């Protein structure tokens, strides 16, 4: 094990660190983080309209009228999920430009303009306006536009021939605006020209076509059981070596998260089978119980069988409160779990077991698919109930928590035995 750790530290960790610090991935991650409060709000709009309690539905129908009381939840969705691609086009471009020390506000505005020039809103031959590209359907293309438009714009900003210099005394905001005038015009025109070429070829909506050809198949592959296993493994594996695995894979997770959530939401409202099992609430509610590696199960295992391990007990007492709210840095670096050879096997493979159980339970129909993005600090079991809008989700989370405890128990006991031998030998 020590040779394996040394090999990973020498050859793998530097590569993973570079990937985690890559500016485009960081910009995507930070862009999604900015929108997360809005997505949680939109999810609660879905919860309000679809709470699976007949008495609640009947009460609201009688009080406000059937079909009328859902307006509040629908309006929340209209201000969150329905404009998600626009938000991402702006926030990702903003963060990417900021990393280059360029004008982030102008870059975000140019990205949004470029996205609309590419057909975020399209009109077909019959004059029907298609706004689907504003929501999650246009997400992948919005990400591409945000990155490409910012790269073009920030390079043009550095060209002195394109800068309109204003006289002294002009307010800085006005000077920046004129400095960005020609670069912005050129950048947006590039995307408008691309759209014109596709329209001439008979493609009425580039966003819709891209969704059908690229985004939808990609989401289908990412929704598979092997993909869920891979995501769970990578996150825990990186964390074991001290790298924030969740942050590194977050750009990938988020690109499948919101479209899958919205698709499940629409299917739920239409009374159809929900198509996507794997999304971020799936991991938050049933796999990362207490944080990556289901470390709440580790803490409970310590309380059960390692009370004589003073170091473990001290860290466990300090870590259990944050762990209940899905914060596991205290146990990761305090116990530590990082580079702890005894805990390598349970830490990396417990998530794989929990993914398997949760996936099978959802695929078999025992538990509904996740349709709600609960705050990531929501305690286990409660998160399962909220994300699936069912008691079955809470039961599945409880079962997975119990499984994580069982898996950790022998390894925690082994750690205590080794500690007792160490103390005996020292005496």
HELIX and SHEET records of a PDB file:
HELIX    1   1 UNK A    2  UNK A    7  1                                   6    
HELIX    2   2 UNK A    8  UNK A   12  3                                   5    
HELIX    3   3 UNK A   13  UNK A   21  1                                   9    
HELIX    4   4 UNK A   23  UNK A   50  1                                  28    
HELIX    5   5 UNK A   54  UNK A   64  1                                  11    
HELIX    6   6 UNK A   71  UNK A   78  1                                   8    
HELIX    7   7 UNK A   81  UNK A   83  5                                   3    
HELIX    8   8 UNK A   84  UNK A   99  1                                  16    
HELIX    9   9 UNK A  104  UNK A  117  1                                  14    
HELIX   10  10 UNK A  132  UNK A  134  5                                   3    
HELIX   11  11 UNK A  136  UNK A  138  5                                   3    
HELIX   12  12 UNK A  139  UNK A  157  1                                  19    
HELIX   13  13 UNK A  160  UNK A  162  5                                   3    
HELIX   14  14 UNK A  172  UNK A  179  1                                   8    
HELIX   15  15 UNK A  181  UNK A  200  1                                  20    
HELIX   16  16 UNK A  206  UNK A  210  1                                   5    
HELIX   17  17 UNK A  211  UNK A  215  3                                   5    
HELIX   18  18 UNK A  216  UNK A  222  1                                   7    
HELIX   19  19 UNK A  225  UNK A  240  1                                  16    
HELIX   20  20 UNK A  245  UNK A  270  1                                  26    
HELIX   21  21 UNK A  280  UNK A  286  1                                   7    
HELIX   22  22 UNK A  295  UNK A  305  1                                  11    
HELIX   23  23 UNK A  310  UNK A  324  1                                  15    
HELIX   24  24 UNK A  329  UNK A  334  1                                   6    
HELIX   25  25 UNK A  341  UNK A  343  5                                   3    
HELIX   26  26 UNK A  344  UNK A  363  1                                  20    
HELIX   27  27 UNK A  382  UNK A  388  1                                   7    
HELIX   28  28 UNK A  391  UNK A  426  1                                  36    
SHEET    1   A 2 UNK A 122  UNK A 123  0                                        
SHEET    2   A 2 UNK A 129  UNK A 130 -1                                        
END                                                                             
